[in-house]
Amino acid sequence: MSVADLPTLQREALAHAAPAAVRAAIRERRWTGNTKRLALGYHQANVTILPERYAFDFMRFCHRNPRSLPLLDVTDPGYPHPTLAAPEADLRTDIPAFCVYRDGQLVERVSDLRPLWRDDHVAFLTGCNLSIDQVLLEAGIRFPHLVREDAFPAQYRSSLPAREAGVFRGPVVLSYRPVPEAQLLRVIELTSRFPLCHGGPVHVGDPGRVGIADLAEIDWGRKPEPSPGTVPAFWACGITAQAAALASAIPEMITHAPGHMFVTDLPVSDRTFG
Amino acid sequence: MSVADLPTLQREALAHAAPAAVRAAIRERRWTGNTKRLALGYHQANVTILPERYAFDFMRFCHRNPRSLPLLDVTDPGYPHPTLAAPEADLRTDIPAFCVYRDGQLVERVSDLRPLWRDDHVAFLTGCNLSIDQVLLEAGIRFPHLVREDAFPAQYRSSLPAREAGVFRGPVVLSYRPVPEAQLLRVIELTSRFPLCHGGPVHVGDPGRVGIADLAEIDWGRKPEPSPGTVPAFWACGITAQAAALASAIPEMITHAPGHMFVTDLPVSDRTFG
């Protein structure tokens, strides 16, 4: 039976599935799309894989920029299983798609990392805004990416600098949500309670104040539709890591493909893990 | 004027002083004692200084054991100023006393680290239970170490294993407080709100359940007095790091002397730093 013959799944069937079931569907190629609204209530993670010689610099970079890069887990060199976030999972097979960068350039997109995995690879898992979709839905917040299948948040390089660490430096990347005016305070309050999902917004209002001249000029994600009656709000974004790694022109970095996150076993409701 | 001629300070004079003033008093040797109840309301930090080649292992060890080792700051190799926790401070001079360990043995106690500091030294600052003294005092909790000048919490190696990372492994070290029965739930609630100060207790009740056969047989700190009407409560403790570093017999580790912490600029009331 070829991959094409396997039954495909609808997003709604996986929205309320356990994280392990979602990862199995991804591993068996029954789900190859983005992970928006999958395994609601569990942390989804940005994944950045680097050679060990950059790992301590990068871990300090994450720790110093916790709004952009809240650390969920860091693997031992060569060990592809995230001990804290999902010890039974395999990062090489349980993510729908990966991007491979060499010398600061995207060179390949792959769905199976096993042929490329090395003994000196270290994987960093950092929190993601998609993880609080369920919290926002339950509170009656209907962001476009939550109600339209083809919508996805837009991300922009901002004029805010990330704190440097070793070779890693660059702009804070921001993700954009149009917030209905009447819901703004509630959205700030709710998101502020979840520091592992980037916490509250970094900026609300005129995008030009954080170096974004035109919302139509996106750097990642999907171009937003005009949203009358909404206020632009911006959250720190995990892509800050990729922007820094690319700017430092390190020889190799492998990441999840945009929107195709790693689904962890960590419940969003538990704000700390010890 | 010799150091002996400088005016000495009373603890109460520094209890409500700003962190920078406390560090200046320490640097100028006007204060040489422990930091209990100094700069109330600000994080005090455990300090562990290691050669860079152990730093990535140790940073993972901290991240995997956040109850024992909540990371406040990690310095760049050779740079003795903690960028996040107190950028104007110098870790080599602003701590009352240091312990120097070589090959797993305490070999020296010094008050000035400048002669020993090297370009490959990395300092790790982790949260400390003393940081919530003010919160507990305001809530009417009167632990012995808060009301008696000569009292200090006792610490014990427990039977609970810390999560391993690289060369670092060992027991979770626990600090002990006798809690009046009527205040137990309140103490659990209050401390649980402060994960950067070790959060809530790991164990309440029979010390034997966590491998502590006799409260009189302390491993660090001061031997506790009998406390009728109290319940034994145990919190994860930053000494977990030192126990692991000693067990791994790494060639060199430098720490603050017990109870002689680094006073940071980080307010305890801000539970996250971004």
HADDOCK unambig.tbl for C-alpha pairs under 7 A between the chains (distance, minus, plus):
assign (segid A and resid 56 and name CA) (segid B and resid 56 and name CA) 4.94 0.50 0.50
assign (segid A and resid 60 and name CA) (segid B and resid 74 and name CA) 6.76 0.50 0.50
assign (segid A and resid 65 and name CA) (segid B and resid 274 and name CA) 6.17 0.50 0.50
assign (segid A and resid 66 and name CA) (segid B and resid 274 and name CA) 5.33 0.50 0.50
assign (segid A and resid 67 and name CA) (segid B and resid 274 and name CA) 5.32 0.50 0.50
assign (segid A and resid 74 and name CA) (segid B and resid 60 and name CA) 6.76 0.50 0.50
assign (segid A and resid 274 and name CA) (segid B and resid 65 and name CA) 6.14 0.50 0.50
assign (segid A and resid 274 and name CA) (segid B and resid 66 and name CA) 5.32 0.50 0.50
assign (segid A and resid 274 and name CA) (segid B and resid 67 and name CA) 5.31 0.50 0.50
